[in-house]
Amino acid sequence: MFITNTETVPGARVGRVLGLVQGNTVRTKHAGRDLMAGLKNLAGGELRGYTELLSESRAEATQRMVEDARRMGANAVVNVRFTTASVAAGAAEMYAYGTAVVLENA
């Protein structure tokens, strides 16, 4: 499955547009991460626990989007975007979406 944040793929032609595909995950904070984040706030620096949480969330949302595209018969997802939203106190959603297509000459 080819995934890109551009609308076109060099060297390939979009034969069919199948439609919107999406994947999401909602994650909550971990008490241990919160404690370390609070301490890091005092000293400054990267909150590695949250960085890892976001990376894992992005990967899971992307995988779910790809599964959606496969079910539609796509071999690529173009114009991929990510967004986050707060859903509840201490919980955030990572949402991945794009356009499922069938590429020719890929």
WOPE-V183761 format. One record per pair of residues at least 24 apart in sequence whose ideal C-beta (glycine too) atoms are under 7 Angstrom apart, sorted by the first residue. I is the first residue (numbers start at 1). J is the second residue. Records with the same first field share a line. If there is no record, write none. Layout:
I: J + J
This chain:
1: 66 + 69 + 70 + 75 + 76 + 77
2: 75 + 76 + 103 + 106
3: 66 + 77 + 80
4: 78 + 80
5: 79 + 80
6: 78
7: 78 + 79
9: 76 + 78 + 103 + 106
11: 105
12: 103 + 104 + 105 + 106
13: 104 + 105
14: 101 + 103
15: 102 + 103 + 104
16: 101 + 102
17: 99 + 101
18: 72 + 73 + 74 + 100 + 101 + 102
19: 72 + 100
20: 97 + 99
21: 65 + 68 + 69 + 72 + 77 + 97 + 98 + 100
22: 65 + 68 + 95 + 96 + 97
23: 61 + 62 + 63 + 64 + 65 + 68 + 96
24: 61 + 64 + 93 + 94 + 95
25: 57 + 60 + 61 + 94
26: 87 + 91 + 93
27: 53 + 57 + 91 + 92
28: 90 + 91
29: 90
57: 94
58: 82 + 94
61: 94 + 95 + 96
62: 96
65: 96 + 97 + 98
69: 100
72: 100
73: 102
74: 100 + 101 + 102
75: 102 + 103 + 106
76: 101 + 103 + 106
